[in-house]
């Protein structure tokens, strides 16, 4: 059994430039359907399996008690939300919190994976994806994911085209 993960900012298409390293580099809003009975918290991993040096991790978060993350989550180890503290770890950029897509070449896929857990996790603020996966072992009730793509060439071209003044022929 899995559940749905989605965003009000995009669907199965290119992630908007705003949420990438070519834009404002802020985290997108995400929401998901409830996990099964016994779900206490959720964990999130966003990664890119198409990186030239292997899987590139863009975001790790845990102890999420709500069915959503709002846009522009602060880049801090602990973020206070209406439902309590959300914890964030270190990504492949060696920074805490979210860092958006910025692939060197081509179109890359980005997976937002949300896990329903039967526990709250205790991890250090410098926890990585590997640490999170190890801590979740035996506690995952189910999961869901959202996959989007991004190409710097398409993203930047779209941004440029939107900002160009329109010429009107009469």
Secondary structure, DSSP 8 states (H G I E B T S, - for coil): -B--EE-SS--SSB--GGGSTTTT-----EEE----TT--EEEEEEEETT-TTS-EEEEEEEEE-SSEE-SS--SSSEEEETTEEEEE-B-TTS-BS------SSSEEEEEEEEEEESS-----TT--HHHHHHHHTTTEEEEEEEEEEEEHHHHHHHHHHHHS------
